[in-house]
Amino acid sequence: MTLARGPWTGPVGDRTNLETVHDSVLDTVGTTPLVALGRLFPQPGVEVLAKLELMNPGGSMKDRSARYIVDSGLADGSIPPGSRLVESSSGNFGVAVAMVARLHGLAFTCVVDPHASPANVAIMRGLGADVDTVDEPDEAGGYLHTRLARVHEILATTPDTVWINQYANDRNWLAHYHGTGSELADALIVPPTHLVGAVSTTGSLLGCARRLREVCDPLEVVAADAVGSVIFGGPGGRRELPGLGSSRVPELHSPAEIDRVEQVDDATAAEACRELLATEAIFAGGSTGAVVTAVRRVVRDVTPPARIVAIFPDRGDRYLDRVWDDAWLDRARARRVATP
């Protein structure tokens, strides 16, 4: 709830104008800005706009889905008051759920793996979440199957526990249909020709695409996926950037709604983050670097005029030990060279 307060009389005098004061930090989720990337993409006849989801209060676009899923669940009773939430997360969604749970008086257990950033783990614990780390890779080369197995163990042994299940929960994509996608549809007088976004659960990209396709015809939807992700049928492999790609196909996945897939390795995503900071002064995380790389490939192929909207999902402070660490980047480059 956003409250308009005023007039107000206090020790510093009268305030005659109405004030906009939010009831909690959750009311500041969304309404993120659009920024033109003319310095990074100066090609004539091609406009690239970035939706800065990294400016959400929890640091990523996952704030939208966490707030929508929990608020809706509390409203319809599928999340009883005082219950414990449990979820598997590589980091950003865990932070978002921890923030929402804290303000709604809910307990939360987040199952993570060794790729979760120390910053995200520290934030979740600071918000009162229990962090449960699994360390056994699954058969696809990631940790998602192992994390989900642990979630099921917690559900079986802990009373009053509710699994959010972001990979299968329709409220995941609906959060972006009603949020990110609607904001883009309302803000853009000239409709975009392309939408580019990172995928993991696929909820954010599908939600935005479904809303924009109501007002944009045609619209090419481009997924930035990780090398080593199995979402689109490729072989599983090692991935070190959390939040991008998946070692299982999400139940939400709808490949017919995605026109093009660009797979991006860890090193290339990190290099794109550094170029984005150097040219546009935007400090972003690994998934955003993958989106920048996918946009670059689209720009190379398009015939002007084109208007490309890119969703920047995460900010850079959670990736200081990877994207912004020179030694880690050297190792990621070595893996890239060795990959056929």
Secondary structure, DSSP 8 states (H G I E B T S, - for coil): -EEEE-SEEETTEEE-S-EEEESSGGGGSS---EEE-TTT---TTEEEEEEEGGGSTTSBTHHHHHHHHHHHHHHHTSS-TT-EEEEE-SSHHHHHHHHHHHHHT-EEEEEE-TTS-HHHHHHHHHTT-EEEE-----TTSSSHHHHHHHHHHHHHHSTTEEE--TTT-HHHHHHHIIIIIHHHHHH-SS--SEEEEE-SSSHHHHHHHHHHTTT-SS-EEEEEEETT--TTS-------STTS--SS--TT--GGG--EEEEE-HHHHHHHHHHHHHHH---B-HHHHHHHHHHHHHHHH--SSEEEEEEE-BBGGGGTTTTT-HHHHHHHHHHHHH--
